[in-house]
Amino acid sequence: MSEPWLREKEGAWIPSPQVQGVYIITVNELLHPNMKRWNKEKIESLFPMHIANSILDVPLHDMFEEDKLVWFDDLHGQYSVKSGYNLMLNCTGAVEGLTSHSDWKTLWKIQAPPKAKHLLWRICKGCLPTRIRLQERRVPCLLSCSLCDLSNEDDWHILFECNDSVQARQTAGLDHVIAPRLQQDLNKTSLGWCLRDHLGNFVMAGTGWREGNYSIVEGEALALFEALKVMEQKGLSHVLVETDSKSVVNAIQHLRDGHSQFSVLIRSIKNVLLLHPNFKVSFIKRQANMVAHTLARAATSWSSRCIFETLPSCIASILSNEMS
């Protein structure tokens, strides 16, 4: 580790630690023995916290391939003039003003009551009258949330953490859109899948999570690959896998050559499908895939890989409603 080996988001090299004797260690020694998982305690003891977090953000996959140059701004890791042009606009800030103006126009055109659009605007502008913000304006009030009284009331808590907010977005059918993005803020990517028979009855389910921030489409591909591997290990011969990721289904059907991690996952999925011609993958709408999303949300509360042969309580009501 005496040479640069990891870049930060801004492109600068992350320095190696200066502790005596550390220069002779390798990246492999930052992993748990015989496991594809970062040794969090060791990394945090060797590196400053901001560098340790950058290392822990790097996803670790089960598949091994030779190192390749990957164009980060393309889903398949391949450079194109269009992606290069878009990157140039982003780097120079030329697109920022246009995007911001366009975003506001889009917000005001939403088919919703004026008070809902005004609330969205206040959220985006950071001017909700939360108790934290009121105290900053010297308004005398308690800091604890007025709904749950379990945490201080700031924007993040009132919109995403408070149980009342969680129940509200679940009732509105928005949880499957918001939850995957919230998982990225936990430095973990979670996944879930459920196996049912031809009548729709529960057979088994699986959950898992990985350290690091995978993209949403990578997380969908990873969940599909994990489910296919379990089906293969169980010796099943006829399996129809349904996913609500159109990008994953399209990539399987029309695979482009690519070097990105997403392309590696898609190639692994294709290899399993080639070995099992009666394994099929199809697209369904998100509303029909709530069981998998519910399992994925619960995954971070359990160990990094779980297989359930009895019905998990978190999806019992959903399955019951679907079967009724």
N, C-alpha and C positions, 0 to 999 in steps of 0.2 A: 504493500500500500504506500510505497514511497513515491509512486507516480500518480498523476490525476486519474480518477476512475469513475467519477460521478458528477453530473452537472446539475446545477440548480435550475429552476424554471426560467431565470433570466439568462441562462447560458453560461454563467461563470462556473469554473471548476470548484467543487467542494474540496477544501483542504484535508489532508490526512491528519489524524490526531498527533499531537506532539509528545505524548506520553513515552517515556523511555522504553525501548524494546518493541514498540507497537509497529514500527516500520516493516518488521519481518512477517507480520500476519497477512493472510490473504482474505479476500471477500468471503470465501467458503467458511472461514473461521468465525464469521459473524452470524452464521446459521446454527440452529440446533443440530446436534449430531444425527446423521441419517434421516433428517427431516427437511422438507422444503419450507421452513419457517424461519423468519428472522429471530435472532436471540435478542429480544427487546432490552432486557436488563444489561447485557454486555454492551450493546450499541450505545445505550444512554450513559454508560459508565466511561466510554472512550471518547465520545463526541459531544460537543456543545448541543443543547437541546434543538436548536433550529436545524442543525445538520443531521442529528439523529432522526428528526421527523421526516426530513427529505429522504433518508435511506429507507425508513419504514414505509414510506409511501410507494416504494417500488414493488409492484406485484411480483409474486413468485409462482411460476407455473410448473406443472408436472412434466410438460413436454420440453425436450432439449433439442435445440437446433444450433447450427453454426451461427456465429455473429455475422450480421449483415447491416449495411447502411439502410436506415429506414427514414422516410420522409414523414415527419410527425404530423403534418397538417393534412394527411390523406388517410381515409379509413383503412386502406390496404397498404399503406406505407410507401406508395409510389409517387414520384414527382410528376407533376403536370404543370404546364404553363399557367393554367387557370388557378391551381392551388398556390403557385408561386406569386402570382399577381395579387391574390387575396391576402396572402401573408404580408406582402409589401404594403398594401393598404392599411392593414392592421398595425404594422410596426410604425408607420409614419403618422398614424392617427387620422388619416384621410377619411376613413370610413366611420370613425366614431361619431362625428357630428351628424352625419346622414342617418346612421342607425338610431341614434337617440331621438332625432326629430321624427323619424318614421315610426319608432316604437310608441311615442306619445300619440301620434295620429291614430295608430292601430288601437290603442287603449280606448280613446274616446269614441271609436266606431263600434266597440263591443255592444252586442245586443243585450243590454242589462239595464236595470234601473239606475238613474243618475247617482243615487247614494252609493251603489255598489262600485261604480266607476270612480267616484270620489274617494272611496275607501282604498281602492287599489292605488290611486295616485298618492295618497298620503303614506301608504306603506312604502312605495318606491322612493318617495322623497324623505323618508325617515322622520315623519312628523306626527306619528301616532301619540296620543296623550297617555303613554304608559306611566306607571308610578315612578319608575326610574327617571324618565324624562321630566316629569312634573317636579321631582325633587331638584333636578339640575336647574330648573327654572325658579327655584326657591318657593315652590308650592308645598306647604306642610301636609304630608300624607304618609301613610305606611308604605313600605317597599314591597311587602308580600302580595302575591296575586290575589285579587278579590274573588276569584272563582274557586281556586283550589287551596290557597293559603299554604302551598308547599314550597314555593320558590319566589324569588324576587321577580317582579313583573317588568320584564323588558320585551323588546320586539320578538326576539327568538322564542322566549317562553310562551308568550300569549298566542303566537301564531302556530308554533310547532310542538311544544312540549306539554302544555297544559292538557289534561285529560279531556276537558270540555271541547277544546279545539280539535283534538284527535277524533273524538266522537262526531263532531260536526262535519269534518271533511269525509269521514267514513260514510255518514248518512248522505252526503252530497255526491258520493261516488268519485271523489277526487283523490282518495288515499293511494290508489294504484299509480297515479301520476306523480304525486309528491314524494311518497316513501322512498323510491329508489334514489332520488337526489339527496334526500336526507341521510341515507346510509353512507354516501360518499364523505360526509362531514365527520363520520365516526372513524375514518381511516380504515374502514372495513368494507368489503363488498360481500353481500349476502345473497344466497340463492335458495330456492325451494322448488320441489316438484312432487307430484302426486300420481300414483299408479292406480287406475281404476279398471274394472273388468268391462265387458261389452254391455252390461246393464247399467254401468255408472257406479257400481258399488266400490267402496274403498278396498284396496288390496295392500298398499304400503305407501309410505311417503319418505322423503328425504330432505334434509336441510344441510347447509354448510355456509361457512364464511371464510374469506381469505384476507390477510393483512394487505393493505395498500388500496389505492383508489383506482379501480378499473373503470373504464368508461361504461356507460349503461349498456351499450350494444355488446361490449366484451362480457359483461356480467350475464347477459341473456344467453350468449353463446356458451359460456362456461356452465351455466345451469343445464342447458341442453346436453352438453357433453357428459356431465356428471350423471345425468339421468340415463343416458344411453349406456354408459359403462356399467351401471348397476343392472340394467335390463340384460346386458350381455352376460354378466356374472351369474345372474339368476337362471340363465339358460332359456329365456323366453324366445319364442320363434316369431310371433306376429305382434308387432307393437306399432301403434299410431301415436306419435308424439305431437302434441299441439302447443304452439308457442305464439305469443302475441307480438313477437318482434318480426316485422316485415323485412327488416334489413338482414336478419339472420337467415330467414327462409330464402330471400332473393340471392344471398351470397352462396348458399348451398346449391341452389339450382343453376346459378351462373357464376361459378367461381372464377375470379380473376387471379392472375399470378400476383402475389404480394408478399411483403416481408414483415408486415405489422403483426402484432400479437393477435389481433383479430383474425388475420388470414391464417395464422398458425392454428388457432382454435377451429376454424372452419375446415381446414385440411384434416384435422384429427377427427372431426365429426364425419366428414366424407369417407374417411377410411373405415370407420365403424359401419356406416351405411353400406359400403361396398361389400363388407364381410357378411352382412345380414340383409339380403334383398327384401325381406319382409318387414324391415323397420322403415317406417315412413314418417316424414316430417311435414306438417301442414300449419297454415296460419289460421288463428282465430282472433276475434276482437278481445280487447283487454277486459271488457265487462264479463266475458265468459271464462276468464282465467283468474278469478279472485282467490281461488284456493292456493295456487302457487304463490301469488303475491303475499297472501297472509302468512304462509310458511316462511317466505323470505324475510318478512318483517320480524318474525319471531326468532329467526335463526341466530342472531347475535346474542340472544339470551341463553343459548345452549352451547355445547362444545362445538368445535370447528367442523365436525362431520357427524351427523346423526341419521340413523335409519329407523323408521317407525313401522312396526308391523301391527300395532294397534292404533286406532284413530286418535290423533292428537286433538285435544280439547279446543284448540284455537280455530280449527276448521270444521268442527262438528256441526255447528249451526248452518254454515254455508252449504255443506254437502246435504244436510237435511232439507234445506230450502230448494236446492236444485233437484232433489229426488222427488219432492212432493208435487 
